[in-house]
Amino acid sequence: MGKVLKMLLAVSLASVMAFTACTADGENTDAAASGGTVTLTGFMTSGSNQTAIDKATWFTTWLEENMGIKLQFTDAAGVAPSQIIQTMLASRDLPDMIQFGGQEGHGFASTAADVGLLLNLDEYKEYLPNIYGNPYYEQALAYSRDNLSGGKEGVYVIPLLIGKWNPSGNENTHLRWDIYKEIGMPEMPTLESMLDVLEQMIAVYPETEEGLSTFGFTGTQEFDGINGNFFVQHYSILLGRRIIPGFIEVDTSGGVDVAKPISAFDDNAQMIRILRWMNDAQKRGLLDPDAATQTFDEMSAKTTDGRAMLTHWAWDATGYNTPERTNADPPMGYAAVWTDDMQPPVRSDAWTGALETMGISADSDNIEEALKLLDFIYSFDGYDFMVNGPQGELWDLDEDGKRIRTEKGWDAFLLNRTETFMDGGGLVGDAMGIFGYGPVANYTVNPKYDQTINSAYWEQVLMYNPTNLIVDWREYHDGAADIYRWAVPQGRVNPTTPAFDMMAALPDDMTIKVNDIANMLNANSWRMIFAADDAEFNAIWEETKTNAEAIGLAEVQEFAQNAWVEALAKVAKYTPAE
């Protein structure tokens, strides 16, 4: 871009910085009155685009009045976002602002940079003070410069979801807390010992109040995929291990067995252990007999009816945990319980960001406004404003200067979130609905308040209005807000290495072999789970290993192991020093 435009942009820098400074308070700087209004075009792969823009009038009105910017983004309209991006790249016609995302996101970004469709942001760093002047983004910028520039010098896209994540996860087993307490809350030193506990629970609760039979846990084949049986992967992760594409088992933290990850088909790996655990459950009558044939919806319906003593995820307990049950005296419902050998994963801090990235078209006629908006989105105060709205509406400060939700804020974020509209129109979430993912991860702290930007992690919110079930559970967990805030100080969780998102993709020929192995493995896994005895189980296991080797297991495992080591090296390179 020419020197003249850079000089013109320099004139606007002061107003950009002044705007950012006042953003969180929502003060009207009347930027539109002094400079007119410009319409920025865009497409966000993770956002609702124009659909959200039309709703978020509280934000879009503010944006126009304070920055002189209107938004006109392209809706996906039922077309896959990746297909829209491909069309834009093929036509060499990008909107002013573009977000790449999904599994192909990094590839799309690199291609766009390589063919000259994106602005080199390194040449405008002085106009992006909230990005280049914030150490929080340093590693993400370095990663983008090295890996997403299409082999050219510079930064052409900035990753999203950068930084610190809330220490929690989806792999979080729940038991029927009321039944577990009734049998005396026996200890569970290992995953295998859980079966004894489930057996005792069914003995005292053989059927629901509606007369439906109960069982230990249920399942479905619908989640089986390229890494094999879903429940093998799920419980491997709970136990601190994970199977990567190519059937190599690694430590989820990246800190154990780095040099020599083991084959998922090894007799000492988690796959055989968990398949045998499920087979034992089946032989003891603890596994839902429909697990191999039912749909996900059918599986979830049984948990919603309270028939399963164990749920595999926290979210699968919500259907049964109605206010009537969880506030009963004594309370009924599911609550988090882990075996002693579980090390559930928590998402590690993502200093290189996610697969989603954002950039500006090199051919934009509105580069000044696009840079302003990009800098605003990545400023902590700007993003905070987009997420929480202006002070005094959904949040305010208490006598100690800490942020708390207002009565309207509780409605907007928790109680009546689809019915509580902002003063300027639309829901609070509609602003970020335009863009989808935000610039920073959900545990990022705004130093202005020394609290997370995401209000869900404010102390007032974490401890808000607990049900009788939660109160009862907390009595046995040192008063912690949830199981992760109880487990993290004890070292009971396993931070997941970002290496999983940095592995090289399998080549096409190996993908075919991996899919062939997975299809065979998935079918045989359920045969093993429902095997009548150990002899049948062991025979199918040996058959499975032989078939995998014949398809080409050694070749794909060699590639996977090398890709894993390379990904770990990237993590080491882009992880900031403590």
MOGIZI-V662503 format. One record per backbone hydrogen bond with DSSP energy under -0.5 kcal/mol. CO is the residue of the C=O (numbers start at 1). NH is the residue of the N-H. Records with the same first field share a line. If there is no record, write none. Layout:
CO: NH ; NH
This chain:
2: 6
3: 7
4: 8
5: 9
6: 10
7: 11
8: 12
9: 12 ; 13
10: 13 ; 14
12: 16
13: 17
14: 18
15: 19
16: 20
17: 21
18: 22
19: 22 ; 23
20: 23
22: 25 ; 26 ; 27
23: 26
24: 391
27: 29
30: 34
31: 34 ; 35
32: 36
38: 40 ; 70
40: 72
41: 97
42: 74
43: 45 ; 99
44: 47
48: 51
49: 52 ; 53
50: 54
51: 55
52: 56
55: 57
56: 59 ; 60
57: 61
58: 62
59: 63
60: 64
61: 65
62: 66
63: 67 ; 68 ; 69
64: 68
65: 32
68: 38
70: 40
72: 42
76: 79
80: 83 ; 84
81: 85
82: 86
83: 87
84: 88
85: 89
86: 90
87: 91
88: 92 ; 93
89: 92
96: 361
97: 43
98: 359
99: 45
100: 357
102: 105
104: 108
105: 109
106: 110
107: 111
108: 112
109: 113
110: 114
111: 115
112: 117 ; 118
113: 116
117: 362
119: 121
120: 123
121: 124
122: 125
124: 127
125: 128
128: 131 ; 132 ; 133
129: 133
131: 134
133: 135
134: 137
135: 138
137: 141
138: 142
139: 143
140: 144
141: 145
142: 146
143: 147
144: 148
149: 152
154: 156
155: 121 ; 122
158: 358
160: 354
162: 441
163: 350
164: 443
166: 168
168: 347
170: 172 ; 314
173: 337
174: 311
175: 177 ; 335
176: 180
177: 181
178: 182
179: 183
180: 185
181: 184
188: 340
190: 194
191: 194 ; 195
192: 195
193: 196 ; 197
194: 198
195: 199
196: 200
197: 201
198: 202
199: 203
200: 204
201: 205
206: 214
208: 211
212: 208
215: 309
216: 310
217: 288
221: 224
225: 228
228: 225
229: 233
230: 234
231: 235
232: 236
233: 237
234: 238
235: 239
236: 241
237: 240
238: 343
240: 252
242: 244 ; 250
244: 247 ; 248
247: 264
248: 244 ; 250
249: 262
250: 242
251: 254
252: 497
256: 251
258: 261
262: 249
263: 266
266: 269
269: 273
270: 274
271: 275
272: 276
273: 277
274: 278
275: 279
276: 280
277: 281
278: 282
279: 283
280: 284
281: 286 ; 287
282: 285
286: 216 ; 217
288: 291
290: 293 ; 294
294: 221
295: 299
296: 300
297: 301
298: 302
299: 302 ; 303
300: 304
301: 305
302: 307 ; 308
303: 306
307: 215
309: 176
311: 174
312: 172
314: 317
315: 318
317: 321
320: 322
322: 325 ; 326
323: 327
325: 328 ; 332
326: 469
333: 177 ; 178
335: 175
339: 342
344: 494
346: 496
349: 351
350: 163 ; 353
356: 160
357: 100
358: 158
359: 98
360: 119
361: 364
366: 370
367: 371
368: 372
369: 373
370: 374
371: 375
372: 376
373: 377
374: 378
375: 379
376: 379
379: 383
380: 384
381: 385
382: 386
383: 387
384: 388
385: 389
390: 393 ; 394
394: 406
395: 392
396: 404
398: 401
402: 398
404: 396
406: 410
407: 411
408: 412
409: 413
410: 414 ; 415
411: 416
416: 419 ; 420
419: 421
422: 425
425: 58
426: 422
427: 430
428: 431
429: 433
430: 434
431: 434 ; 435
432: 436
433: 48
434: 49
435: 437
438: 161
439: 162
441: 444
444: 453
445: 447
446: 449 ; 450 ; 451
451: 446
453: 455
454: 457
455: 458
458: 461 ; 462
459: 463
461: 464
467: 471
468: 472
469: 473
470: 474
471: 475
472: 476
473: 476
474: 477 ; 479
477: 480
482: 486
483: 487
484: 488
487: 490 ; 492
488: 491
494: 346
496: 348
497: 500
498: 501
499: 502 ; 503
507: 511
508: 512
509: 513
510: 514
511: 515
512: 516
513: 517
514: 518
515: 519
516: 520
517: 521
518: 522
519: 523
520: 524
521: 525
522: 526
523: 527
524: 528
525: 529
526: 530
528: 531
533: 537
534: 538
535: 539
536: 540
537: 541
538: 542
539: 543
540: 544
541: 545
542: 546
543: 547
544: 548
545: 549
546: 550
547: 551
548: 552 ; 553
552: 556
553: 557
554: 558
555: 559
556: 560
557: 561
558: 562
559: 563
560: 564
561: 565
562: 566
563: 567
564: 568
565: 569
566: 570
567: 571
568: 572
569: 573
570: 574
571: 575
574: 576
